[in-house]
Amino acid sequence: MVHIADESAVIYWDSARRIEHFVRRARFDTTASDFGFLVPTPTVPTLAAASQELFSTLDDVIKPEVRYESRTRLIPGVSCMLLMAKSSRGSDGAVPRTAAAVDPVRVLAEQTVAGYDAVVLEADNADALAQWLTTRGYANSPTLQRWLATYVAQRWKITAFRVARPDANRPGPPVTSPVRMTFAAERPFYPYREPEDQRAGAGNGRTLRVHVLSTERMQGTLGDRGIWPGQVQYANAPANLGARLANMLGGAIPAGTWLTTFDDRSSPRPGTDEVYFSSAPDRSPVIPPAIVRTKIDEIPIPLDWVAMVGFVLWVVWRRVRKAKTASAATSS
């Protein structure tokens, strides 16, 4: 059994060209070394390996500022005077492959990328597509067929990813990295829809973080108007964002690009549709409050020395008082 323990995604929406760059990273809860997953897109995607650093960089960007304050505190004490953390390998690039027009399932491209064997599929029939996947080792169920039927009806493409079989010359467990999918779309989206049994069996503690980069602050909806439980954690246009991301998303990030980050901790998820992103009516930045860490400079006060000084002062005072008394007596 394979479950997604937590996942993150980065969406860079090129609104001028209506192109989405989608990078997904997931941590799978499974002991299997051979498993796969499906990703729907409205058009044929191009695939490329992405860096793990993309996620750590964006997580660092949205971290609260840490400010340090100093305070002085007097500490009574004693001086030293007294105490001393299954698919066959494809080619290095996408290879279009034609199929007969009557074939209900067509392979549009095959590729081995980032440790996965990937096949981009187009189908006219959900049952045929499910059967095609079953014969290649993917699990099948009535809920999966209903999930596929939605995308088949919309003429979307399905990219089937499977952990690539290990190379005989490179023993050991499979090594994978995030994959960047680039495709044309009418609007940016996150593929949130899930088969019913997967939504019901997701369990608690599953988290989703989505970083959206665009020309403005974004909002997310479930479908066209549904409420998505993703909460905005950060929204701003950092001055150095492009420099920090360099070419991690396949090209330069323009100056003034906004980063809007959402966290979805719902359980179970309302995964009945995709999450679509659009311009947010509220254009104000959302920046986590700074974390103030106080540094206390401790100044020890040796009580033995204080007592000694006090005693000396008392002795001096007594002597001065006696001297004054004696002087007064002599004068009289």
Number of C-alpha atoms within 10 A of each C-alpha: 9 12 15 16 17 16 15 17 22 23 25 23 23 19 14 7 10 13 17 22 21 23 25 18 19 15 11 15 12 13 9 9 13 16 20 19 13 15 13 21 21 15 15 20 23 15 24 20 18 21 15 13 11 20 21 10 13 17 13 10 16 20 15 14 12 10 10 9 9 10 9 10 11 11 13 13 14 16 14 9 9 8 7 6 0 17 20 14 18 18 12 11 14 20 14 12 10 10 12 8 8 8 12 16 21 20 19 20 21 24 23 24 26 20 20 27 22 27 22 25 20 22 24 17 16 21 20 15 21 22 16 17 15 13 10 12 15 17 15 14 12 13 14 18 18 16 17 23 19 14 19 20 12 9 15 18 22 25 24 20 22 23 22 25 17 16 11 7 6 8 8 9 11 15 11 13 16 21 20 27 22 23 17 18 17 11 14 23 22 21 14 17 19 19 17 16 12 16 16 13 11 15 14 11 12 17 16 19 21 21 24 27 23 24 19 19 26 23 21 26 18 22 18 12 10 15 12 20 17 20 15 19 16 22 24 20 20 15 12 12 19 18 12 15 17 13 12 18 21 12 10 12 20 13 14 16 20 23 26 24 26 22 17 16 17 15 16 15 20 19 18 16 18 20 23 21 22 15 13 12 9 9 12 10 14 15 15 13 10 11 12 12 11 11 11 12 12 12 12 13 14 16 14 16 14 12 11 11 12 12 12 12 12 12 12 12 12 12 12 12 12 12 12 12 11 11 11 10 9 8 6 5
